[in-house]
Amino acid sequence: MSCNHVERFNALLHSNIIKSNLSLPVKSELFATVWAYNNVGMNVSDYSNGFFIDNSPPVVRKPPTLNFDSTSTKRHSGQWDRSVLNIEWEFVDQESPITSHIISLHTHHDGHCPFEHIYIGAEQHFTINLEGEHWLNNGDRYVAEVTACNAAGLCTTNKTEDLLVDSTPPHMGGLQSHIPNTWSNFVDSNNTTLSLVNLTWYGFYDQESTVDKYFIVVSRSYYFDDLSGGIVVVGQNHSSATQNAVIFLQEELIPDDVIIVSIWAENSVGLNSSVSKTTLLTLSKTHSQLLPEGNGMFVIQKHSCDIHSCNKDCTCNVVGKPCVGMNAIRTSCNEIRFNSSREETYTVHGGLVHNKISVTASSACLSGHWYSSDDSNITVLRYEWSLGFYNGIVGEGIFDLKYESPWNDIGLRQQFAYCLPTNKSLIHNEDYTVYARVWYDSSTYTVFTSPPIKIDQTAPFVRRGRYIIEGSSDCTRDLDFINWTDSISACWTNVFSEQQSWIVYYYVGFGTSPNGKQSHV
């Protein structure tokens, strides 16, 4: 045995020693050798297992990052799901393997956190599922820290950016009435007379996060966007309690016209408020003597407005309630079944447009989207969405059907997210479905449903009495020693099990210690 780093020395009769002030090499396998001598000078020696020196902690290759694919439409700004955290990271170490990670969570005000530490192996991503009583708090900002430790016990800590949690949509506001909303005509470059409207609104707010933007639609009907030519997006003015926008219309307004303005807000994590719809009447010239020719004011219609659907939708009803009164239409709603030639086929999925899902670890939120599956040109008036138990009645398990309507109007948008209140949660191992109700006119619709969405809040597990076999290529023998160096086999048939959903892939690594990955596939 070569003692080229510490020469042999007499340790007397000690059974252990500590040698300091050394300069041992890194990345070299070292051994400690001990000789035992008797009174006649005869000796015997033995040496330790090989060891390596690692005097540097792991290095961050990819800082811890929160994954918002299924929990926000605004990347890296926050999420609406209070029950799930998805974290990704990558630490590397050239001298010794990374053997463990520690995940911790902190709030911006050092408040209560749902867990102190989570200890895991040499992972690079992790999903944290929280029980209902430990859900993240709305309005709080969280920072997740990941500590990576190598085989030498040296550790490095890095953290995510702040995470804002907001599971509630903005509060709905409406058009301002004591500040006049006005209209005026102009002639465009094609010598066509068109109009613009100057609108002022207030009351949209979000106490957990801020309102990020507004969406405005102007139409002559309750549902379309013919006057505004689509959805107009207006940013939030944080310096004023009231908001204002000038919108150019596709047509000319005249006195005694009736238009409908729809406004809704989106918060910092991508949740949308309910839509505020207001009927505006253009005043005749006799009411606008102080304004130049071709200009006028609007008056908000607050009573006796028209009913626009078999659901008694109107713009002067109590928020969230149908219109009542003598002018309420009596037309019944008519559902078209799938065999109708008028029906346009729609495909419905759980999850957002960019992230279709059939299983989720969340216990708080579900989302959905849909799209037309054929090339028909059937006019669609609007969409509504709902959620519920798979093969159950619409809204069951999500809404209180005694007091709440399970259907939510979304206009012509085809994506939504919904989070349950604190006293409710999604049920582990239960199947849910997304409903999309497509309206072809004011009284005719078709309901489309998604495949089941499984709630799976537990990880796969290792079956008792099962273990990984390595060595034999045919998986018949578990070998402790092999006499070749160019290949290795590993077999794990029936070792892992997943009861709620399914296993989608495996990671495999080979190393000189458990969770070590000096060699990997």
C-alpha positions in Angstrom: 0.0 0.0 0.0 1.4 3.4 -1.0 1.3 6.0 1.7 2.2 8.9 -0.6 0.0 11.5 1.2 0.7 10.7 4.9 3.8 8.7 5.7 3.5 5.9 8.2 3.8 7.0 11.9 3.6 5.3 15.3 0.2 5.6 16.8 1.2 3.7 20.0 -1.8 1.7 21.3 -4.5 4.1 20.1 -7.5 2.6 18.3 -8.3 5.8 16.4 -6.4 8.9 15.3 -7.2 12.4 13.9 -4.6 13.8 11.5 -5.0 17.6 10.7 -3.3 20.2 8.6 -3.3 17.9 5.6 -3.6 18.7 1.9 -5.4 15.7 0.5 -6.2 15.6 -3.2 -9.7 16.0 -4.6 -11.1 13.4 -7.1 -8.6 10.7 -6.0 -9.6 7.5 -4.2 -7.8 7.4 -0.8 -7.3 4.6 1.7 -6.2 4.5 5.3 -3.8 1.6 6.1 -3.0 0.3 9.6 -0.1 -2.0 10.6 -0.2 -3.9 13.9 3.1 -5.1 15.4 3.7 -7.6 18.2 6.7 -7.9 20.6 8.9 -9.9 18.2 8.4 -7.4 15.3 5.9 -9.5 13.3 3.0 -7.5 11.8 -0.2 -7.6 9.9 -2.0 -4.8 8.0 -5.5 -3.9 6.9 -6.9 -1.0 5.0 -10.1 0.9 4.8 -12.7 1.1 2.1 -11.8 3.7 -0.5 -13.0 7.2 0.0 -12.9 10.5 -1.9 -12.4 14.1 -0.7 -15.2 16.6 -1.6 -14.6 20.0 -0.1 -17.1 21.9 -2.2 -20.9 22.1 -1.9 -23.2 21.4 -4.9 -23.6 24.1 -7.5 -26.9 25.4 -8.8 -27.4 24.7 -12.5 -31.1 25.5 -12.6 -32.5 27.6 -9.7 -35.7 26.3 -8.0 -38.6 27.3 -10.2 -42.4 27.1 -9.6 -44.3 25.4 -12.5 -47.5 27.3 -13.3 -48.6 25.2 -16.3 -51.9 24.2 -14.6 -52.2 26.8 -11.9 -52.1 30.2 -13.8 -52.4 31.8 -17.2 -49.8 34.4 -16.2 -46.4 32.8 -16.0 -44.2 33.5 -13.0 -46.5 36.0 -11.4 -48.6 33.8 -9.1 -51.1 31.0 -9.1 -54.7 30.4 -8.2 -54.4 26.9 -6.7 -53.9 26.9 -2.9 -53.4 23.2 -2.6 -50.5 22.4 -4.9 -47.0 23.5 -5.4 -44.9 22.2 -8.4 -41.2 22.9 -8.0 -38.3 22.1 -10.4 -34.6 22.6 -9.9 -31.2 21.2 -10.7 -28.0 21.1 -8.6 -24.8 19.4 -9.7 -21.6 18.3 -8.0 -18.5 17.0 -9.8 -16.8 15.4 -6.8 -19.5 13.4 -5.0 -23.1 12.5 -5.7 -26.0 14.6 -4.5 -27.9 12.4 -2.1 -30.7 14.4 -0.6 -32.8 17.6 -0.8 -34.7 19.5 1.8 -37.7 21.7 0.7 -39.0 24.5 3.0 -41.5 27.2 2.6 -41.6 30.8 3.9 -44.1 33.7 3.7 -43.3 37.3 3.0 -44.3 38.2 6.6 -43.0 35.1 8.4 -46.5 33.9 8.9 -47.6 30.3 9.4 -46.5 27.8 6.8 -48.2 24.5 6.0 -45.0 22.5 6.5 -41.5 23.1 7.9 -39.3 20.7 5.9 -39.8 18.0 3.4 -36.9 15.5 3.0 -36.5 13.7 -0.4 -33.7 12.0 -2.3 -31.8 13.0 -5.4 -34.9 14.4 -7.2 -35.0 17.4 -9.6 -38.7 18.1 -9.2 -41.4 17.6 -6.6 -45.2 18.1 -6.3 -46.5 19.1 -2.9 -50.1 18.4 -2.1 -51.7 20.2 0.9 -54.6 19.1 2.9 -57.6 21.4 3.2 -56.7 22.9 6.6 -53.2 23.6 5.3 -54.0 25.3 2.1 -51.9 28.3 1.2 -53.5 31.7 2.3 -55.0 34.0 -0.3 -53.0 37.2 -0.6 -49.8 35.8 0.9 -46.5 35.6 -1.0 -44.5 32.4 -0.5 -40.9 31.5 -1.2 -39.9 27.9 -1.6 -36.3 27.0 -0.7 -34.5 23.9 -1.9 -31.3 22.7 -0.1 -29.2 20.1 -2.0 -26.6 18.0 0.0 -23.9 15.9 -1.4 -22.4 12.6 -0.1 -19.8 14.6 1.9 -22.6 16.3 3.8 -22.0 19.7 2.2 -25.1 21.6 1.2 -26.3 24.5 -1.0 -29.6 26.4 -0.7 -31.4 28.3 -3.4 -34.9 29.7 -3.5 -37.7 30.5 -5.9 -39.1 33.9 -6.8 -42.0 35.1 -4.7 -45.3 33.3 -5.3 -48.5 35.2 -5.0 -51.6 33.1 -4.2 -55.0 34.2 -5.2 -57.8 31.7 -5.7 -60.7 34.3 -6.0 -61.6 36.3 -9.1 -61.9 40.1 -9.0 -65.1 41.6 -7.6 -67.4 42.8 -10.4 -68.0 46.5 -11.0 -69.8 48.4 -13.6 -70.2 51.6 -15.7 -70.1 54.9 -13.8 -73.4 56.7 -13.8 -72.6 60.1 -12.2 -69.8 60.7 -14.7 -71.3 61.0 -18.2 -70.4 58.3 -20.7 -70.3 59.9 -24.1 -70.2 59.2 -27.8 -69.1 61.2 -30.8 -68.9 60.7 -34.6 -65.9 61.1 -36.9 -65.1 60.5 -40.5 -62.3 58.0 -41.2 -59.8 57.9 -44.1 -62.4 56.1 -46.3 -64.8 59.0 -45.8 -67.0 56.8 -43.7 -68.8 58.2 -40.7 -68.1 56.1 -37.6 -68.4 56.6 -33.8 -66.3 56.4 -30.7 -67.4 56.0 -27.2 -65.8 57.4 -24.0 -66.6 55.0 -21.1 -65.9 55.3 -17.4 -66.3 52.4 -15.0 -65.4 51.5 -11.4 -65.9 48.9 -8.7 -63.7 46.1 -10.1 -61.2 45.2 -7.4 -59.2 42.3 -6.1 -58.1 42.4 -2.5 -55.6 39.5 -2.7 -53.9 40.5 -6.0 -54.4 43.5 -8.2 -56.6 43.9 -11.3 -54.3 43.6 -14.2 -56.5 44.4 -17.2 -60.0 44.9 -18.4 -61.9 43.4 -21.4 -64.6 45.5 -23.1 -67.1 44.5 -25.7 -69.6 46.9 -27.3 -72.6 45.4 -29.3 -76.1 46.1 -30.4 -77.1 42.7 -29.0 -76.6 41.0 -25.6 -74.0 38.5 -26.7 -71.9 39.7 -29.7 -69.1 42.2 -30.3 -70.2 43.7 -33.6 -69.7 47.4 -32.6 -66.3 47.0 -31.0 -65.1 44.6 -33.6 -64.0 42.0 -31.0 -62.7 42.3 -27.4 -60.9 45.5 -26.5 -58.2 45.1 -23.8 -57.5 48.0 -21.5 -54.8 48.1 -18.8 -55.5 48.9 -15.2 -54.9 52.6 -14.2 -53.5 52.1 -10.6 -53.5 55.8 -9.9 -57.3 56.2 -10.1 -60.3 54.6 -8.5 -62.3 55.0 -11.8 -61.1 53.6 -15.1 -61.6 55.2 -18.5 -61.2 54.1 -22.2 -62.0 55.5 -25.6 -63.2 52.8 -28.0 -63.6 53.2 -31.7 -66.7 51.5 -33.1 -67.3 49.8 -36.4 -70.6 51.7 -37.1 -72.1 55.2 -36.6 -74.3 55.8 -33.6 -77.4 58.1 -33.9 -79.7 59.5 -31.2 -82.1 57.0 -29.6 -79.7 54.0 -30.4 -79.5 51.2 -27.9 -76.1 49.5 -27.3 -74.9 47.0 -24.7 -71.5 47.3 -23.1 -69.8 44.3 -21.5 -66.9 44.7 -19.1 -64.9 42.1 -17.1 -61.6 42.2 -15.2 -58.7 39.8 -15.0 -56.4 39.7 -11.9 -52.7 39.1 -11.6 -53.0 35.3 -11.7 -55.4 35.1 -14.6 -58.8 34.7 -13.0 -61.7 36.6 -14.6 -64.5 38.4 -12.9 -68.1 38.0 -13.8 -69.2 40.0 -16.8 -70.9 43.4 -16.1 -73.4 44.1 -18.9 -75.1 47.5 -19.2 -77.6 48.8 -21.7 -76.9 52.4 -22.8 -79.3 54.7 -24.6 -78.0 57.5 -26.8 -79.8 60.7 -25.9 -81.5 62.7 -28.6 -80.1 66.0 -29.7 -82.6 67.9 -27.5 -80.9 66.4 -24.5 -77.4 67.3 -25.8 -77.6 71.0 -26.6 -74.3 71.7 -24.8 -72.5 69.2 -27.0 -71.3 69.8 -30.6 -73.2 68.3 -33.6 -72.5 64.5 -33.9 -71.9 64.1 -30.2 -74.0 62.9 -27.4 -74.3 61.3 -24.0 -75.5 57.9 -22.8 -78.0 57.2 -20.1 -77.9 53.8 -18.3 -81.1 51.8 -18.6 -81.9 50.7 -15.1 -85.5 49.5 -15.4 -87.7 47.6 -17.9 -84.9 46.4 -20.0 -85.3 43.6 -22.6 -85.0 39.9 -21.8 -82.5 38.2 -24.0 -82.8 34.5 -23.5 -84.9 31.6 -22.2 -82.9 32.0 -18.9 -84.3 35.5 -18.5 -80.9 37.2 -18.9 -81.0 40.9 -19.0 -78.9 44.0 -18.0 -81.0 45.4 -15.2 -81.5 42.4 -13.0 -80.1 41.9 -9.5 -76.5 40.6 -9.9 -76.5 36.8 -10.3 -80.3 36.6 -10.6 -82.6 36.3 -13.6 -84.9 39.1 -14.6 -88.4 39.2 -13.3 -91.4 41.2 -14.4 -94.2 41.4 -16.9 -91.9 41.5 -19.8 -90.0 38.3 -19.0 -90.2 36.0 -21.9 -91.9 32.6 -21.5 -89.9 30.7 -24.1 -88.6 27.4 -22.7 -85.0 26.3 -23.2 -84.5 23.5 -25.7 -81.5 21.1 -25.6 -80.4 19.7 -28.9 -79.1 16.1 -28.7 -76.1 14.8 -30.5 -78.0 13.4 -33.5 -79.3 16.8 -34.6 -78.0 18.1 -38.0 -77.8 21.6 -36.5 -75.4 20.6 -33.8 -71.7 21.5 -34.1 -69.4 19.0 -32.5 -67.2 20.3 -29.7 -64.3 18.5 -27.9 -64.0 19.3 -24.2 -60.9 18.7 -22.0 -59.8 19.3 -18.5 -57.0 21.8 -18.0 -56.0 24.9 -19.8 -55.5 25.2 -23.6 -51.7 24.8 -23.3 -51.9 22.0 -20.8 -54.6 19.4 -21.3 -55.1 17.1 -18.3 -56.9 13.9 -17.4 -55.6 13.7 -13.8 -54.7 16.3 -11.2 -53.1 16.5 -7.7 -55.2 19.5 -6.8 -57.8 19.5 -4.1 -58.8 23.1 -4.7 -59.2 24.0 -8.4 -60.3 22.6 -11.8 -60.0 24.2 -15.2 -61.3 23.3 -18.6 -61.4 24.3 -22.3 -63.1 23.3 -25.5 -62.9 23.8 -29.2 -64.9 23.0 -32.3 -64.2 19.6 -33.8 -65.5 20.2 -37.3 -65.5 22.8 -40.0 -69.2 23.8 -39.9 -70.1 27.5 -39.9 -72.9 27.4 -37.4 -73.2 30.6 -35.5 -72.6 30.2 -31.7 -74.3 32.8 -29.5 -72.3 32.1 -26.3 -70.8 29.4 -24.0 -71.5 28.4 -20.5 -69.3 26.1 -18.3 -69.9 23.8 -15.3 -68.2 21.1 -13.3 -69.4 18.0 -11.5 -69.0 14.4 -10.6 -68.4 12.2 -13.7 -71.6 10.5 -14.7 -73.4 12.6 -12.1 -75.8 15.6 -12.5 -74.4 18.9 -13.6 -72.7 20.8 -10.8 -72.9 17.9 -8.3 -70.0 17.9 -5.9 -68.9 21.4 -6.8 -71.8 23.8 -6.3 -74.6 24.0 -3.7 -77.4 23.2 -6.1 -80.0 24.4 -3.7 -78.7 27.9 -3.7 -76.3 28.2 -6.7 -76.8 27.8 -10.4 -74.2 25.3 -11.8 -73.9 27.2 -15.1 -71.6 30.1 -15.6 -71.8 32.4 -18.7 -68.4 33.0 -20.3 -69.5 34.7 -23.5 -67.4 33.5 -26.5 -64.4 32.6 -24.4 -63.5 28.9 -24.4 -61.3 28.5 -21.3 -62.0 28.9 -17.6 -60.6 28.1 -14.1 -62.6 27.6 -10.9 -61.4 27.3 -7.3 -63.5 25.9 -4.5 -64.2 27.9 -1.4 -62.3 27.1 1.8 -65.0 24.8 3.2 -65.0 22.5 0.1 -62.4 20.4 -1.6 -62.0 17.9 -4.4 -62.2 14.3 -3.3 -59.2 12.0 -3.7 -59.7 9.1 -6.1 -63.0 10.8 -7.4 -63.7 11.5 -11.1 -64.9 14.9 -12.3 -66.0 16.2 -15.6 -66.1 19.6 -17.4 -69.4 20.6 -19.0 -69.6 23.1 -21.9 -73.0 24.4 -22.9 -73.1 25.8 -26.4 -75.9 28.2 -27.2 -77.0 28.5 -30.9 -79.7 31.1 -30.2 -81.6 32.5 -27.2 -83.3 29.3 -26.4 -81.4 26.4 -28.0 -78.2 24.7 -26.8 -76.2 21.5 -26.7 -74.2 20.2 -23.7 -70.7 18.6 -24.3 -68.7 16.9 -21.6 -65.0 16.1 -21.1 -63.5 12.6 -20.4 -63.2 12.0 -16.6 -60.6 14.0 -14.6 -59.1 11.8 -11.9 -58.1 13.4 -8.5 -54.9 11.8 -7.4 -53.3 13.3 -4.3 -50.8 10.4 -3.5 -47.6 9.2 -5.0 -47.0 5.7 -6.3 -45.8 3.2 -3.8 -43.4 0.2 -3.6 -45.1 -3.2 -3.3 -44.2 -5.2 -0.2 -41.8 -8.0 -0.9 -40.8 -6.6 -4.3 -37.4 -5.3 -5.2 -35.3 -4.2 -8.2 -33.3 -7.0 -9.8 -29.9 -6.0 -11.3 -27.3 -8.0 -13.2 -29.0 -10.7 -15.2 -30.3 -9.5 -18.6 -33.2 -11.9 -18.6 -34.3 -10.7 -15.1 -34.1 -14.2 -13.6 -31.2 -13.7 -11.2 -30.2 -10.9 -8.9 -26.4 -10.7 -9.2 -24.1 -9.1 -6.6 -21.0 -9.4 -8.7 -20.5 -9.4 -12.5 -17.4 -9.8 -14.6 -18.2 -7.4 -17.4 -18.1 -3.6 -17.5 -19.8 -2.5 -20.7 -23.5 -3.0 -19.7 -25.9 -3.6 -16.8 -29.5 -4.5 -16.6 -32.2 -3.6 -14.1 -35.7 -5.1 -13.8 -38.6 -3.8 -11.7 -41.7 -5.7 -12.9 -44.5 -5.3 -10.4 -42.3 -3.4 -8.0 -44.2 -0.1 -8.2 -47.9 0.4 -8.0 -50.3 3.3 -8.6 -53.9 2.8 -7.5 -55.6 6.1 -8.4 -54.2 7.0 -11.8 -51.3 5.4 -13.6 -47.5 5.5 -13.8 -46.5 7.5 -16.9 -42.7 7.1 -16.8 -39.7 5.9 -14.7 -36.4 7.5 -14.0 -33.4 5.1 -13.8 -30.0 5.9 -12.3 -26.9 3.9 -11.4 -24.3 5.1 -8.9 -22.0 4.1 -6.1 -24.5 5.0 -3.4 -28.3 5.0 -3.1 -29.7 8.0 -5.0 -26.2 8.6 -6.5 -26.1 9.1 -10.2 -22.5 9.0 -11.4 -23.8 6.8 -14.2 -27.3 7.2 -15.4 -29.7 6.5 -18.3 
